[in-house]
């Protein structure tokens, strides 16, 4: 277990954070799933609330856009906070992929 914490977790930290960010963004914007499966307004996500607000107040675009901005703030804050980990994870995977393919190639004859 100590080896896992000291070797594996530090190496996979960026990948885990990136996967978590993408899972959060997918769940945050999943309007169709929430619209299909939820029956009570108390358990519906914020994005579905914006959709319902648009249907009820379609002529008040200022209030609709303010609601949409407020609904997108948690996702924007999460992306700003995790941006360094996401870019480091992507850059690391590209670098490791290139070195792995170069090292496995057989020498020319």
PyMOL commands that place a pseudoatom at each C-alpha (Angstrom):
pseudoatom trace, name=CA, resn=UNK, resi=1, chain=A, elem=C, hetatm=0, pos=[0.000, 0.000, 0.000]
pseudoatom trace, name=CA, resn=UNK, resi=2, chain=A, elem=C, hetatm=0, pos=[2.895, 2.326, 0.712]
pseudoatom trace, name=CA, resn=UNK, resi=3, chain=A, elem=C, hetatm=0, pos=[4.285, 1.672, -2.754]
pseudoatom trace, name=CA, resn=UNK, resi=4, chain=A, elem=C, hetatm=0, pos=[0.910, 2.492, -4.273]
pseudoatom trace, name=CA, resn=UNK, resi=5, chain=A, elem=C, hetatm=0, pos=[0.726, 5.814, -2.391]
pseudoatom trace, name=CA, resn=UNK, resi=6, chain=A, elem=C, hetatm=0, pos=[4.318, 6.796, -3.058]
pseudoatom trace, name=CA, resn=UNK, resi=7, chain=A, elem=C, hetatm=0, pos=[4.702, 5.684, -6.684]
pseudoatom trace, name=CA, resn=UNK, resi=8, chain=A, elem=C, hetatm=0, pos=[1.423, 5.047, -8.471]
pseudoatom trace, name=CA, resn=UNK, resi=9, chain=A, elem=C, hetatm=0, pos=[-0.731, 7.866, -7.089]
pseudoatom trace, name=CA, resn=UNK, resi=10, chain=A, elem=C, hetatm=0, pos=[1.747, 10.680, -7.840]
pseudoatom trace, name=CA, resn=UNK, resi=11, chain=A, elem=C, hetatm=0, pos=[2.180, 9.402, -11.381]
pseudoatom trace, name=CA, resn=UNK, resi=12, chain=A, elem=C, hetatm=0, pos=[-1.550, 9.076, -12.019]
pseudoatom trace, name=CA, resn=UNK, resi=13, chain=A, elem=C, hetatm=0, pos=[-2.669, 12.244, -10.193]
pseudoatom trace, name=CA, resn=UNK, resi=14, chain=A, elem=C, hetatm=0, pos=[-3.104, 14.334, -13.350]
pseudoatom trace, name=CA, resn=UNK, resi=15, chain=A, elem=C, hetatm=0, pos=[-4.991, 11.561, -15.116]
pseudoatom trace, name=CA, resn=UNK, resi=16, chain=A, elem=C, hetatm=0, pos=[-7.330, 11.094, -12.159]
pseudoatom trace, name=CA, resn=UNK, resi=17, chain=A, elem=C, hetatm=0, pos=[-8.016, 14.823, -11.888]
pseudoatom trace, name=CA, resn=UNK, resi=18, chain=A, elem=C, hetatm=0, pos=[-8.645, 15.074, -15.642]
pseudoatom trace, name=CA, resn=UNK, resi=19, chain=A, elem=C, hetatm=0, pos=[-11.044, 12.126, -15.531]
pseudoatom trace, name=CA, resn=UNK, resi=20, chain=A, elem=C, hetatm=0, pos=[-12.850, 13.696, -12.596]
pseudoatom trace, name=CA, resn=UNK, resi=21, chain=A, elem=C, hetatm=0, pos=[-13.190, 17.034, -14.389]
pseudoatom trace, name=CA, resn=UNK, resi=22, chain=A, elem=C, hetatm=0, pos=[-14.591, 15.394, -17.510]
pseudoatom trace, name=CA, resn=UNK, resi=23, chain=A, elem=C, hetatm=0, pos=[-17.003, 13.267, -15.467]
pseudoatom trace, name=CA, resn=UNK, resi=24, chain=A, elem=C, hetatm=0, pos=[-18.215, 16.372, -13.623]
pseudoatom trace, name=CA, resn=UNK, resi=25, chain=A, elem=C, hetatm=0, pos=[-18.702, 18.329, -16.847]
pseudoatom trace, name=CA, resn=UNK, resi=26, chain=A, elem=C, hetatm=0, pos=[-20.560, 15.435, -18.455]
pseudoatom trace, name=CA, resn=UNK, resi=27, chain=A, elem=C, hetatm=0, pos=[-22.876, 15.092, -15.460]
pseudoatom trace, name=CA, resn=UNK, resi=28, chain=A, elem=C, hetatm=0, pos=[-23.322, 18.863, -15.162]
pseudoatom trace, name=CA, resn=UNK, resi=29, chain=A, elem=C, hetatm=0, pos=[-24.514, 19.273, -18.722]
pseudoatom trace, name=CA, resn=UNK, resi=30, chain=A, elem=C, hetatm=0, pos=[-26.570, 16.093, -19.007]
pseudoatom trace, name=CA, resn=UNK, resi=31, chain=A, elem=C, hetatm=0, pos=[-29.974, 17.690, -19.482]
pseudoatom trace, name=CA, resn=UNK, resi=32, chain=A, elem=C, hetatm=0, pos=[-31.670, 14.882, -21.385]
pseudoatom trace, name=CA, resn=UNK, resi=33, chain=A, elem=C, hetatm=0, pos=[-30.850, 12.254, -18.752]
pseudoatom trace, name=CA, resn=UNK, resi=34, chain=A, elem=C, hetatm=0, pos=[-32.167, 14.455, -15.945]
pseudoatom trace, name=CA, resn=UNK, resi=35, chain=A, elem=C, hetatm=0, pos=[-35.257, 15.416, -17.919]
pseudoatom trace, name=CA, resn=UNK, resi=36, chain=A, elem=C, hetatm=0, pos=[-36.079, 11.763, -18.578]
pseudoatom trace, name=CA, resn=UNK, resi=37, chain=A, elem=C, hetatm=0, pos=[-35.486, 10.268, -15.153]
pseudoatom trace, name=CA, resn=UNK, resi=38, chain=A, elem=C, hetatm=0, pos=[-36.414, 12.935, -12.608]
pseudoatom trace, name=CA, resn=UNK, resi=39, chain=A, elem=C, hetatm=0, pos=[-39.996, 13.607, -11.627]
pseudoatom trace, name=CA, resn=UNK, resi=40, chain=A, elem=C, hetatm=0, pos=[-39.560, 16.155, -8.849]
pseudoatom trace, name=CA, resn=UNK, resi=41, chain=A, elem=C, hetatm=0, pos=[-38.186, 19.677, -9.202]
pseudoatom trace, name=CA, resn=UNK, resi=42, chain=A, elem=C, hetatm=0, pos=[-36.292, 19.224, -5.928]
pseudoatom trace, name=CA, resn=UNK, resi=43, chain=A, elem=C, hetatm=0, pos=[-33.845, 16.706, -7.422]
pseudoatom trace, name=CA, resn=UNK, resi=44, chain=A, elem=C, hetatm=0, pos=[-33.321, 18.235, -10.867]
pseudoatom trace, name=CA, resn=UNK, resi=45, chain=A, elem=C, hetatm=0, pos=[-29.918, 19.741, -11.689]
pseudoatom trace, name=CA, resn=UNK, resi=46, chain=A, elem=C, hetatm=0, pos=[-29.344, 23.446, -12.239]
pseudoatom trace, name=CA, resn=UNK, resi=47, chain=A, elem=C, hetatm=0, pos=[-28.947, 23.068, -15.999]
pseudoatom trace, name=CA, resn=UNK, resi=48, chain=A, elem=C, hetatm=0, pos=[-32.446, 21.635, -16.246]
pseudoatom trace, name=CA, resn=UNK, resi=49, chain=A, elem=C, hetatm=0, pos=[-33.671, 24.570, -14.161]
pseudoatom trace, name=CA, resn=UNK, resi=50, chain=A, elem=C, hetatm=0, pos=[-32.258, 26.932, -16.788]
pseudoatom trace, name=CA, resn=UNK, resi=51, chain=A, elem=C, hetatm=0, pos=[-34.068, 24.950, -19.467]
pseudoatom trace, name=CA, resn=UNK, resi=52, chain=A, elem=C, hetatm=0, pos=[-37.346, 25.200, -17.532]
pseudoatom trace, name=CA, resn=UNK, resi=53, chain=A, elem=C, hetatm=0, pos=[-36.756, 28.913, -16.892]
pseudoatom trace, name=CA, resn=UNK, resi=54, chain=A, elem=C, hetatm=0, pos=[-36.272, 29.495, -20.608]
pseudoatom trace, name=CA, resn=UNK, resi=55, chain=A, elem=C, hetatm=0, pos=[-39.563, 27.821, -21.364]
pseudoatom trace, name=CA, resn=UNK, resi=56, chain=A, elem=C, hetatm=0, pos=[-41.436, 29.831, -18.743]
pseudoatom trace, name=CA, resn=UNK, resi=57, chain=A, elem=C, hetatm=0, pos=[-39.836, 33.250, -19.389]
pseudoatom trace, name=CA, resn=UNK, resi=58, chain=A, elem=C, hetatm=0, pos=[-38.740, 33.169, -23.016]
pseudoatom trace, name=CA, resn=UNK, resi=59, chain=A, elem=C, hetatm=0, pos=[-39.193, 36.898, -23.572]
pseudoatom trace, name=CA, resn=UNK, resi=60, chain=A, elem=C, hetatm=0, pos=[-36.932, 38.016, -20.710]
pseudoatom trace, name=CA, resn=UNK, resi=61, chain=A, elem=C, hetatm=0, pos=[-33.542, 37.337, -22.257]
pseudoatom trace, name=CA, resn=UNK, resi=62, chain=A, elem=C, hetatm=0, pos=[-31.646, 39.347, -19.662]
pseudoatom trace, name=CA, resn=UNK, resi=63, chain=A, elem=C, hetatm=0, pos=[-32.873, 37.167, -16.814]
pseudoatom trace, name=CA, resn=UNK, resi=64, chain=A, elem=C, hetatm=0, pos=[-32.427, 34.011, -18.886]
pseudoatom trace, name=CA, resn=UNK, resi=65, chain=A, elem=C, hetatm=0, pos=[-28.781, 34.833, -19.665]
pseudoatom trace, name=CA, resn=UNK, resi=66, chain=A, elem=C, hetatm=0, pos=[-28.096, 35.775, -16.047]
pseudoatom trace, name=CA, resn=UNK, resi=67, chain=A, elem=C, hetatm=0, pos=[-29.469, 32.410, -14.956]
pseudoatom trace, name=CA, resn=UNK, resi=68, chain=A, elem=C, hetatm=0, pos=[-27.344, 30.620, -17.564]
pseudoatom trace, name=CA, resn=UNK, resi=69, chain=A, elem=C, hetatm=0, pos=[-24.198, 32.418, -16.400]
pseudoatom trace, name=CA, resn=UNK, resi=70, chain=A, elem=C, hetatm=0, pos=[-24.907, 31.538, -12.772]
pseudoatom trace, name=CA, resn=UNK, resi=71, chain=A, elem=C, hetatm=0, pos=[-25.508, 27.910, -13.751]
pseudoatom trace, name=CA, resn=UNK, resi=72, chain=A, elem=C, hetatm=0, pos=[-22.189, 27.732, -15.631]
pseudoatom trace, name=CA, resn=UNK, resi=73, chain=A, elem=C, hetatm=0, pos=[-20.085, 29.253, -12.829]
pseudoatom trace, name=CA, resn=UNK, resi=74, chain=A, elem=C, hetatm=0, pos=[-19.329, 25.984, -10.959]
pseudoatom trace, name=CA, resn=UNK, resi=75, chain=A, elem=C, hetatm=0, pos=[-18.085, 24.326, -14.160]
pseudoatom trace, name=CA, resn=UNK, resi=76, chain=A, elem=C, hetatm=0, pos=[-15.977, 27.368, -15.066]
pseudoatom trace, name=CA, resn=UNK, resi=77, chain=A, elem=C, hetatm=0, pos=[-14.440, 27.535, -11.588]
pseudoatom trace, name=CA, resn=UNK, resi=78, chain=A, elem=C, hetatm=0, pos=[-13.642, 23.817, -11.696]
pseudoatom trace, name=CA, resn=UNK, resi=79, chain=A, elem=C, hetatm=0, pos=[-11.921, 24.190, -15.068]
pseudoatom trace, name=CA, resn=UNK, resi=80, chain=A, elem=C, hetatm=0, pos=[-9.871, 27.167, -13.906]
pseudoatom trace, name=CA, resn=UNK, resi=81, chain=A, elem=C, hetatm=0, pos=[-8.766, 25.352, -10.752]
pseudoatom trace, name=CA, resn=UNK, resi=82, chain=A, elem=C, hetatm=0, pos=[-7.919, 22.079, -12.537]
pseudoatom trace, name=CA, resn=UNK, resi=83, chain=A, elem=C, hetatm=0, pos=[-6.501, 23.607, -15.736]
pseudoatom trace, name=CA, resn=UNK, resi=84, chain=A, elem=C, hetatm=0, pos=[-2.873, 22.969, -14.811]
pseudoatom trace, name=CA, resn=UNK, resi=85, chain=A, elem=C, hetatm=0, pos=[-3.531, 19.301, -14.012]
pseudoatom trace, name=CA, resn=UNK, resi=86, chain=A, elem=C, hetatm=0, pos=[-5.505, 18.756, -17.215]
pseudoatom trace, name=CA, resn=UNK, resi=87, chain=A, elem=C, hetatm=0, pos=[-2.809, 20.270, -19.443]
pseudoatom trace, name=CA, resn=UNK, resi=88, chain=A, elem=C, hetatm=0, pos=[0.001, 18.478, -17.587]
pseudoatom trace, name=CA, resn=UNK, resi=89, chain=A, elem=C, hetatm=0, pos=[-1.824, 15.160, -17.917]
pseudoatom trace, name=CA, resn=UNK, resi=90, chain=A, elem=C, hetatm=0, pos=[-2.400, 15.658, -21.632]
pseudoatom trace, name=CA, resn=UNK, resi=91, chain=A, elem=C, hetatm=0, pos=[1.198, 16.705, -22.242]
pseudoatom trace, name=CA, resn=UNK, resi=92, chain=A, elem=C, hetatm=0, pos=[2.534, 13.779, -20.227]
pseudoatom trace, name=CA, resn=UNK, resi=93, chain=A, elem=C, hetatm=0, pos=[0.442, 11.251, -22.105]
pseudoatom trace, name=CA, resn=UNK, resi=94, chain=A, elem=C, hetatm=0, pos=[1.644, 12.606, -25.447]
pseudoatom trace, name=CA, resn=UNK, resi=95, chain=A, elem=C, hetatm=0, pos=[5.274, 12.502, -24.353]
pseudoatom trace, name=CA, resn=UNK, resi=96, chain=A, elem=C, hetatm=0, pos=[5.024, 8.977, -22.960]
pseudoatom trace, name=CA, resn=UNK, resi=97, chain=A, elem=C, hetatm=0, pos=[3.266, 7.745, -26.105]
pseudoatom trace, name=CA, resn=UNK, resi=98, chain=A, elem=C, hetatm=0, pos=[6.008, 9.079, -28.352]
pseudoatom trace, name=CA, resn=UNK, resi=99, chain=A, elem=C, hetatm=0, pos=[8.842, 7.654, -26.299]
pseudoatom trace, name=CA, resn=UNK, resi=100, chain=A, elem=C, hetatm=0, pos=[7.149, 4.259, -26.037]
pseudoatom trace, name=CA, resn=UNK, resi=101, chain=A, elem=C, hetatm=0, pos=[6.723, 3.927, -29.788]
pseudoatom trace, name=CA, resn=UNK, resi=102, chain=A, elem=C, hetatm=0, pos=[10.265, 5.107, -30.477]
pseudoatom trace, name=CA, resn=UNK, resi=103, chain=A, elem=C, hetatm=0, pos=[11.784, 2.697, -27.998]
pseudoatom trace, name=CA, resn=UNK, resi=104, chain=A, elem=C, hetatm=0, pos=[9.905, -0.339, -29.268]
pseudoatom trace, name=CA, resn=UNK, resi=105, chain=A, elem=C, hetatm=0, pos=[10.831, 0.080, -32.912]
pseudoatom trace, name=CA, resn=UNK, resi=106, chain=A, elem=C, hetatm=0, pos=[13.347, -2.383, -34.265]
pseudoatom trace, name=CA, resn=UNK, resi=107, chain=A, elem=C, hetatm=0, pos=[16.613, -0.992, -35.638]
pseudoatom trace, name=CA, resn=UNK, resi=108, chain=A, elem=C, hetatm=0, pos=[16.885, -0.572, -39.426]
pseudoatom trace, name=CA, resn=UNK, resi=109, chain=A, elem=C, hetatm=0, pos=[18.722, -3.303, -41.339]
for i in range(1, 109): cmd.bond("trace and resi %d" % i, "trace and resi %d" % (i + 1))
show_as sticks, trace
zoom trace
